């Protein structure tokens, strides 16, 4: 399996009008967390990343304590924290046009940012930020901290000499030099080959680490030479835990440079994985997933940061999105069950137009997340939170007992740790599965234990509703 070599359009400018808003969860129901949860529940935290895209800092902090820690998430990925372009229409992509490295943004103040980090750490959740270090802003104006730019090459952090010599917009995506040295959608490309430029970027990232940040999603990593990025990553401070910061990189596959060129720097966002989820859950047959793995053209498993959708791909149609309702949720269930790479669960907001800003106060500042009022809180969905715990319990176990009793119906285990059956068809399905689990009665992780499963002689008869799943695991 492979993706088109032509990169999808980067969403830094208006895209086509989106489809109407659809259901989010399996059955269209989102379960809200219990308010007032303790700062740390003691639940084991695994490796699943909650990508709370463009949530404000206060809402992220609350989610860490109320939802992410109790469910067993390991980390939260948040929006770019630096000051960015602020324009009258408040597009979402404003935050990918940095104005300064001040940590005052549309998501809150520097104090709010620090408070969020401390709160999430108190709940056992690591914090990764979106690092926009390839470029500065294409548009002049005023930023969220009051910085005014009259020259897009001259910012509080960089002067014109810090930009690459190529000032044309990338047009030939097959020319690696052009891709890495010219301007992405008109945004000045920083000359990361210069030590002075590297030092400024390193200083910005280390400032965040010193505040407690545990890692970074490197935006537009494909547009930075791997050697330059390696020099930057190599100069980063250790995190509060004493470890090197986690790094995942945005590298579209297809045209040069190759995805594998970036493995030395950390993980890569696995766009091929996300495309496969759409091709099989969104119109194919999930029974085909029996052979799913590196042979499908995925990123190397050791370096794959998987996802079902993200902010670019849910807008350009490259992947499933919340508009696909239960189908997208079911794909997330599979992602958490299958155990390839490091999984991310994406939660953002409803949109009617592709460059629509997140819910805000009318001045561009993002308001508190309201899952009943415009936000798509997939990270809270009962099926997803149940599967985060299932995923943690099954960590390290091989995929076993693969069965497909009908088209778009599958079941498989992870050794004796857990079993899951998924039904992506339009009709209920009943089948007796070989589970690999010890005999006994187990709560169904998909519905939060409202129903249970009985295993006898290693087998279980499961009735799986259309566009739903049944999952259960042994306690470790």
C-alpha angles and dihedrals in degrees: 000000000000142000128240112277089228110091114237113249111279110239101233092111136037115305131189119300110273128236124263118284115273137192120291114203136042101288089008094276126128118196113217120218124252107263120235097032117172118267091250121017094190090240112147112259116218133185101282114124120214107211101206094183115206095345110149118252096255091052092048090052092051092047091053092058101033102040119001099054097042090049094049102248114159104207145007123223114208138188125275105291099203127099110275143182114300115199134169096259094048097216118194091239092062087090090063090061104076118208098178141344091250109128093231112109146148087280097060145289128306087259091053089049093053092045090052092052092049093047093049091047089051087057093049094254122134119221124226121183131205105251112209099190105136097078150359129236125305093204129063123220136086129324132217093266093048099263112151120208121196094165119042091210094054116067134153089266104034137036128206092269089063093066125088117262092242108085100171123104115257109265106153106062091182092063106085094194091054092046092053102036108032130071123287105221091335097306112138109256114228115230097237091177087075114088091216091058091046091051091055092049092045090050091052093050094043090051087060093045090051088055089054106271111152102198150339143244101216108219117217092003089159087068093057121076110249093234091053092049091047090055090051095047091046092057096053121117123247114263125248088271091056093249130119111264117266112251128195120175135211104230119155110212124230113053120054137316098061121235091235091061088074099052092095089065098049138275126344129218104254105226091167089059091052091048090052090053090056095045094051104032095033100054110332131079118275088210084079088069089080088094095039114142143080092331087071090069095260123155115273107288093235091057102031118119100190130204139166095216141350137188096279099040097046087059102044096044094244092126142015117282141187086278087072089063116192092008091063092045090051090052088055089051089054092047091054093044100045096058104212115151121325114321129222127197114207125214124173135129143296116267136188095186122039099236095041114139122240116264106292144171095257091265094073097261110131115245126222116291112264111186091193092049115054105314125108104218100186090155087069098048111124093232092050097045089047091052093049088062090043090051091051092049092050096045112139096010119123123243108261143167097031111190133172112187094175142002110295092008121107141163131190142159138219099227110281092327102084148336132214134186120196127195114195093167129100096248136061114262130205122193138150108240132197101234109180090222127121117262114273145088119292132187116246106248092201095066097032094258096305087130132028140214127224119211117199123176086353093300133107131190106221128189105200118191120229113280091008143091146219120219136172137169142193118251113251 
